[in-house]
Amino acid sequence: MPSLIRFLVIVGLLAGLVYGGMIALVTFVEPQPREMIQQIPPARLNK
């Protein structure tokens, strides 16, 4: 097996593993909604 083909197969397998990991995260991890509060200084509002 030439080294280019071997390299492409390994890169393809790694890309498949990363893609599978992303699909697993999307499927099994549910984000927890929470309220966000950010204070804005009054000087910034008067521009």
HTML snippet that shows the backbone in 3Dmol.js (N, CA, C, O; Angstrom):
<script src="https://3Dmol.org/build/3Dmol-min.js"></script>
<div id="view" style="width:600px;height:400px;position:relative"></div>
<script>
const pdb = `
ATOM      1  N   MET A   1       0.858  -1.170   0.000  1.00  0.00           N
ATOM      2  CA  MET A   1       0.000   0.000   0.000  1.00  0.00           C
ATOM      3  C   MET A   1       0.910   1.240   0.000  1.00  0.00           C
ATOM      4  O   MET A   1       1.707   1.415   0.922  1.00  0.00           O
ATOM      5  N   PRO A   2       0.801   2.079  -0.998  1.00  0.00           N
ATOM      6  CA  PRO A   2       1.655   3.271  -1.041  1.00  0.00           C
ATOM      7  C   PRO A   2       1.407   4.190   0.161  1.00  0.00           C
ATOM      8  O   PRO A   2       0.330   4.190   0.759  1.00  0.00           O
ATOM      9  N   SER A   3       2.416   4.955   0.486  1.00  0.00           N
ATOM     10  CA  SER A   3       2.328   5.786   1.697  1.00  0.00           C
ATOM     11  C   SER A   3       1.262   6.871   1.567  1.00  0.00           C
ATOM     12  O   SER A   3       0.671   7.255   2.576  1.00  0.00           O
ATOM     13  N   LEU A   4       0.994   7.379   0.360  1.00  0.00           N
ATOM     14  CA  LEU A   4      -0.041   8.403   0.198  1.00  0.00           C
ATOM     15  C   LEU A   4      -1.419   7.828   0.507  1.00  0.00           C
ATOM     16  O   LEU A   4      -2.217   8.461   1.198  1.00  0.00           O
ATOM     17  N   ILE A   5      -1.695   6.651   0.006  1.00  0.00           N
ATOM     18  CA  ILE A   5      -2.990   6.010   0.263  1.00  0.00           C
ATOM     19  C   ILE A   5      -3.133   5.714   1.752  1.00  0.00           C
ATOM     20  O   ILE A   5      -4.203   5.924   2.323  1.00  0.00           O
ATOM     21  N   ARG A   6      -2.066   5.227   2.387  1.00  0.00           N
ATOM     22  CA  ARG A   6      -2.103   4.943   3.820  1.00  0.00           C
ATOM     23  C   ARG A   6      -2.366   6.221   4.608  1.00  0.00           C
ATOM     24  O   ARG A   6      -3.160   6.219   5.548  1.00  0.00           O
ATOM     25  N   PHE A   7      -1.706   7.308   4.231  1.00  0.00           N
ATOM     26  CA  PHE A   7      -1.917   8.593   4.896  1.00  0.00           C
ATOM     27  C   PHE A   7      -3.362   9.050   4.738  1.00  0.00           C
ATOM     28  O   PHE A   7      -3.983   9.486   5.707  1.00  0.00           O
ATOM     29  N   LEU A   8      -3.900   8.955   3.528  1.00  0.00           N
ATOM     30  CA  LEU A   8      -5.279   9.394   3.299  1.00  0.00           C
ATOM     31  C   LEU A   8      -6.286   8.540   4.070  1.00  0.00           C
ATOM     32  O   LEU A   8      -7.295   9.053   4.554  1.00  0.00           O
ATOM     33  N   VAL A   9      -6.016   7.252   4.182  1.00  0.00           N
ATOM     34  CA  VAL A   9      -6.901   6.379   4.953  1.00  0.00           C
ATOM     35  C   VAL A   9      -6.860   6.758   6.430  1.00  0.00           C
ATOM     36  O   VAL A   9      -7.903   6.822   7.081  1.00  0.00           O
ATOM     37  N   ILE A  10      -5.685   7.007   6.956  1.00  0.00           N
ATOM     38  CA  ILE A  10      -5.567   7.382   8.376  1.00  0.00           C
ATOM     39  C   ILE A  10      -6.250   8.723   8.632  1.00  0.00           C
ATOM     40  O   ILE A  10      -6.967   8.870   9.622  1.00  0.00           O
ATOM     41  N   VAL A  11      -6.035   9.703   7.749  1.00  0.00           N
ATOM     42  CA  VAL A  11      -6.686  11.007   7.915  1.00  0.00           C
ATOM     43  C   VAL A  11      -8.201  10.863   7.819  1.00  0.00           C
ATOM     44  O   VAL A  11      -8.933  11.508   8.570  1.00  0.00           O
ATOM     45  N   GLY A  12      -8.674  10.027   6.907  1.00  0.00           N
ATOM     46  CA  GLY A  12     -10.114   9.786   6.785  1.00  0.00           C
ATOM     47  C   GLY A  12     -10.692   9.144   8.032  1.00  0.00           C
ATOM     48  O   GLY A  12     -11.776   9.520   8.477  1.00  0.00           O
ATOM     49  N   LEU A  13      -9.982   8.178   8.604  1.00  0.00           N
ATOM     50  CA  LEU A  13     -10.456   7.541   9.836  1.00  0.00           C
ATOM     51  C   LEU A  13     -10.497   8.526  10.995  1.00  0.00           C
ATOM     52  O   LEU A  13     -11.453   8.538  11.771  1.00  0.00           O
ATOM     53  N   LEU A  14      -9.458   9.355  11.113  1.00  0.00           N
ATOM     54  CA  LEU A  14      -9.456  10.362  12.183  1.00  0.00           C
ATOM     55  C   LEU A  14     -10.594  11.363  12.003  1.00  0.00           C
ATOM     56  O   LEU A  14     -11.241  11.749  12.977  1.00  0.00           O
ATOM     57  N   ALA A  15     -10.838  11.782  10.770  1.00  0.00           N
ATOM     58  CA  ALA A  15     -11.945  12.714  10.510  1.00  0.00           C
ATOM     59  C   ALA A  15     -13.278  12.055  10.855  1.00  0.00           C
ATOM     60  O   ALA A  15     -14.170  12.705  11.401  1.00  0.00           O
ATOM     61  N   GLY A  16     -13.416  10.768  10.538  1.00  0.00           N
ATOM     62  CA  GLY A  16     -14.634  10.049  10.893  1.00  0.00           C
ATOM     63  C   GLY A  16     -14.828   9.946  12.396  1.00  0.00           C
ATOM     64  O   GLY A  16     -15.952  10.069  12.883  1.00  0.00           O
ATOM     65  N   LEU A  17     -13.747   9.722  13.137  1.00  0.00           N
ATOM     66  CA  LEU A  17     -13.846   9.668  14.599  1.00  0.00           C
ATOM     67  C   LEU A  17     -14.253  11.016  15.188  1.00  0.00           C
ATOM     68  O   LEU A  17     -15.075  11.078  16.102  1.00  0.00           O
ATOM     69  N   VAL A  18     -13.674  12.093  14.661  1.00  0.00           N
ATOM     70  CA  VAL A  18     -14.030  13.436  15.139  1.00  0.00           C
ATOM     71  C   VAL A  18     -15.495  13.723  14.827  1.00  0.00           C
ATOM     72  O   VAL A  18     -16.220  14.240  15.677  1.00  0.00           O
ATOM     73  N   TYR A  19     -15.929  13.394  13.626  1.00  0.00           N
ATOM     74  CA  TYR A  19     -17.316  13.617  13.235  1.00  0.00           C
ATOM     75  C   TYR A  19     -18.257  12.792  14.114  1.00  0.00           C
ATOM     76  O   TYR A  19     -19.296  13.287  14.552  1.00  0.00           O
ATOM     77  N   GLY A  20     -17.895  11.548  14.369  1.00  0.00           N
ATOM     78  CA  GLY A  20     -18.708  10.705  15.243  1.00  0.00           C
ATOM     79  C   GLY A  20     -18.774  11.244  16.659  1.00  0.00           C
ATOM     80  O   GLY A  20     -19.819  11.172  17.305  1.00  0.00           O
ATOM     81  N   GLY A  21     -17.653  11.788  17.152  1.00  0.00           N
ATOM     82  CA  GLY A  21     -17.655  12.395  18.489  1.00  0.00           C
ATOM     83  C   GLY A  21     -18.554  13.612  18.561  1.00  0.00           C
ATOM     84  O   GLY A  21     -19.242  13.822  19.560  1.00  0.00           O
ATOM     85  N   MET A  22     -18.553  14.417  17.507  1.00  0.00           N
ATOM     86  CA  MET A  22     -19.431  15.591  17.488  1.00  0.00           C
ATOM     87  C   MET A  22     -20.900  15.169  17.461  1.00  0.00           C
ATOM     88  O   MET A  22     -21.732  15.767  18.145  1.00  0.00           O
ATOM     89  N   ILE A  23     -21.218  14.146  16.676  1.00  0.00           N
ATOM     90  CA  ILE A  23     -22.603  13.647  16.631  1.00  0.00           C
ATOM     91  C   ILE A  23     -23.016  13.110  18.000  1.00  0.00           C
ATOM     92  O   ILE A  23     -24.144  13.334  18.440  1.00  0.00           O
ATOM     93  N   ALA A  24     -22.098  12.396  18.680  1.00  0.00           N
ATOM     94  CA  ALA A  24     -22.405  11.874  20.010  1.00  0.00           C
ATOM     95  C   ALA A  24     -22.655  13.009  21.001  1.00  0.00           C
ATOM     96  O   ALA A  24     -23.574  12.923  21.816  1.00  0.00           O
ATOM     97  N   LEU A  25     -21.851  14.070  20.940  1.00  0.00           N
ATOM     98  CA  LEU A  25     -22.070  15.203  21.840  1.00  0.00           C
ATOM     99  C   LEU A  25     -23.420  15.868  21.592  1.00  0.00           C
ATOM    100  O   LEU A  25     -24.133  16.206  22.537  1.00  0.00           O
ATOM    101  N   VAL A  26     -23.768  16.053  20.327  1.00  0.00           N
ATOM    102  CA  VAL A  26     -25.051  16.679  19.996  1.00  0.00           C
ATOM    103  C   VAL A  26     -26.205  15.803  20.468  1.00  0.00           C
ATOM    104  O   VAL A  26     -27.231  16.314  20.916  1.00  0.00           O
ATOM    105  N   THR A  27     -26.041  14.494  20.370  1.00  0.00           N
ATOM    106  CA  THR A  27     -27.133  13.579  20.714  1.00  0.00           C
ATOM    107  C   THR A  27     -27.301  13.423  22.224  1.00  0.00           C
ATOM    108  O   THR A  27     -28.428  13.419  22.721  1.00  0.00           O
ATOM    109  N   PHE A  28     -26.201  13.296  22.953  1.00  0.00           N
ATOM    110  CA  PHE A  28     -26.292  12.904  24.359  1.00  0.00           C
ATOM    111  C   PHE A  28     -26.149  14.042  25.364  1.00  0.00           C
ATOM    112  O   PHE A  28     -26.510  13.853  26.526  1.00  0.00           O
ATOM    113  N   VAL A  29     -25.644  15.207  24.982  1.00  0.00           N
ATOM    114  CA  VAL A  29     -25.428  16.301  25.940  1.00  0.00           C
ATOM    115  C   VAL A  29     -26.519  17.346  25.739  1.00  0.00           C
ATOM    116  O   VAL A  29     -26.694  17.879  24.643  1.00  0.00           O
ATOM    117  N   GLU A  30     -27.242  17.628  26.807  1.00  0.00           N
ATOM    118  CA  GLU A  30     -28.319  18.613  26.765  1.00  0.00           C
ATOM    119  C   GLU A  30     -27.870  19.870  27.526  1.00  0.00           C
ATOM    120  O   GLU A  30     -27.573  19.781  28.718  1.00  0.00           O
ATOM    121  N   PRO A  31     -27.813  21.033  26.870  1.00  0.00           N
ATOM    122  CA  PRO A  31     -27.370  22.238  27.563  1.00  0.00           C
ATOM    123  C   PRO A  31     -28.395  22.699  28.602  1.00  0.00           C
ATOM    124  O   PRO A  31     -29.601  22.529  28.422  1.00  0.00           O
ATOM    125  N   GLN A  32     -27.897  23.277  29.675  1.00  0.00           N
ATOM    126  CA  GLN A  32     -28.756  23.798  30.734  1.00  0.00           C
ATOM    127  C   GLN A  32     -28.965  25.299  30.519  1.00  0.00           C
ATOM    128  O   GLN A  32     -28.008  26.067  30.626  1.00  0.00           O
ATOM    129  N   PRO A  33     -30.193  25.734  30.218  1.00  0.00           N
ATOM    130  CA  PRO A  33     -30.422  27.174  30.033  1.00  0.00           C
ATOM    131  C   PRO A  33     -30.295  27.916  31.361  1.00  0.00           C
ATOM    132  O   PRO A  33     -30.701  27.411  32.407  1.00  0.00           O
ATOM    133  N   ARG A  34     -29.734  29.103  31.309  1.00  0.00           N
ATOM    134  CA  ARG A  34     -29.618  29.926  32.505  1.00  0.00           C
ATOM    135  C   ARG A  34     -29.689  31.390  32.104  1.00  0.00           C
ATOM    136  O   ARG A  34     -29.437  31.750  30.953  1.00  0.00           O
ATOM    137  N   GLU A  35     -30.034  32.221  33.066  1.00  0.00           N
ATOM    138  CA  GLU A  35     -30.197  33.644  32.818  1.00  0.00           C
ATOM    139  C   GLU A  35     -28.827  34.322  32.805  1.00  0.00           C
ATOM    140  O   GLU A  35     -27.962  34.026  33.629  1.00  0.00           O
ATOM    141  N   MET A  36     -28.654  35.229  31.860  1.00  0.00           N
ATOM    142  CA  MET A  36     -27.400  35.981  31.776  1.00  0.00           C
ATOM    143  C   MET A  36     -27.681  37.446  32.101  1.00  0.00           C
ATOM    144  O   MET A  36     -28.612  38.047  31.565  1.00  0.00           O
ATOM    145  N   ILE A  37     -26.867  38.005  32.980  1.00  0.00           N
ATOM    146  CA  ILE A  37     -26.981  39.412  33.360  1.00  0.00           C
ATOM    147  C   ILE A  37     -25.607  40.043  33.198  1.00  0.00           C
ATOM    148  O   ILE A  37     -24.614  39.536  33.720  1.00  0.00           O
ATOM    149  N   GLN A  38     -25.559  41.150  32.473  1.00  0.00           N
ATOM    150  CA  GLN A  38     -24.302  41.873  32.301  1.00  0.00           C
ATOM    151  C   GLN A  38     -24.543  43.345  32.619  1.00  0.00           C
ATOM    152  O   GLN A  38     -25.416  43.990  32.039  1.00  0.00           O
ATOM    153  N   GLN A  39     -23.752  43.856  33.550  1.00  0.00           N
ATOM    154  CA  GLN A  39     -23.881  45.255  33.946  1.00  0.00           C
ATOM    155  C   GLN A  39     -23.220  46.157  32.904  1.00  0.00           C
ATOM    156  O   GLN A  39     -22.103  45.883  32.464  1.00  0.00           O
ATOM    157  N   ILE A  40     -23.901  47.226  32.512  1.00  0.00           N
ATOM    158  CA  ILE A  40     -23.346  48.207  31.568  1.00  0.00           C
ATOM    159  C   ILE A  40     -23.148  49.505  32.344  1.00  0.00           C
ATOM    160  O   ILE A  40     -24.088  50.005  32.962  1.00  0.00           O
ATOM    161  N   PRO A  41     -21.926  50.056  32.317  1.00  0.00           N
ATOM    162  CA  PRO A  41     -21.681  51.310  33.026  1.00  0.00           C
ATOM    163  C   PRO A  41     -22.514  52.443  32.419  1.00  0.00           C
ATOM    164  O   PRO A  41     -22.691  52.486  31.201  1.00  0.00           O
ATOM    165  N   PRO A  42     -23.025  53.356  33.242  1.00  0.00           N
ATOM    166  CA  PRO A  42     -23.852  54.458  32.729  1.00  0.00           C
ATOM    167  C   PRO A  42     -23.090  55.362  31.742  1.00  0.00           C
ATOM    168  O   PRO A  42     -23.697  55.933  30.836  1.00  0.00           O
ATOM    169  N   ALA A  43     -21.784  55.489  31.912  1.00  0.00           N
ATOM    170  CA  ALA A  43     -21.004  56.340  31.002  1.00  0.00           C
ATOM    171  C   ALA A  43     -21.037  55.780  29.572  1.00  0.00           C
ATOM    172  O   ALA A  43     -20.959  56.535  28.602  1.00  0.00           O
ATOM    173  N   ARG A  44     -21.149  54.507  29.458  1.00  0.00           N
ATOM    174  CA  ARG A  44     -21.183  53.886  28.118  1.00  0.00           C
ATOM    175  C   ARG A  44     -22.528  54.115  27.430  1.00  0.00           C
ATOM    176  O   ARG A  44     -22.604  54.095  26.201  1.00  0.00           O
ATOM    177  N   LEU A  45     -23.581  54.331  28.201  1.00  0.00           N
ATOM    178  CA  LEU A  45     -24.910  54.555  27.618  1.00  0.00           C
ATOM    179  C   LEU A  45     -25.073  55.978  27.090  1.00  0.00           C
ATOM    180  O   LEU A  45     -25.911  56.211  26.218  1.00  0.00           O
ATOM    181  N   ASN A  46     -24.298  56.926  27.592  1.00  0.00           N
ATOM    182  CA  ASN A  46     -24.465  58.342  27.228  1.00  0.00           C
ATOM    183  C   ASN A  46     -23.597  58.761  26.061  1.00  0.00           C
ATOM    184  O   ASN A  46     -23.352  59.958  25.907  1.00  0.00           O
ATOM    185  N   LYS A  47     -23.130  57.874  25.252  1.00  0.00           N
ATOM    186  CA  LYS A  47     -22.262  58.251  24.128  1.00  0.00           C
ATOM    187  C   LYS A  47     -23.033  58.969  23.044  1.00  0.00           C
ATOM    188  O   LYS A  47     -22.455  59.355  22.028  1.00  0.00           O
TER     189      LYS A  47
END
`;
const viewer = $3Dmol.createViewer("view");
viewer.addModel(pdb, "pdb");
viewer.setStyle({}, {cartoon: {color: "spectrum"}});
viewer.zoomTo();
viewer.render();
</script>
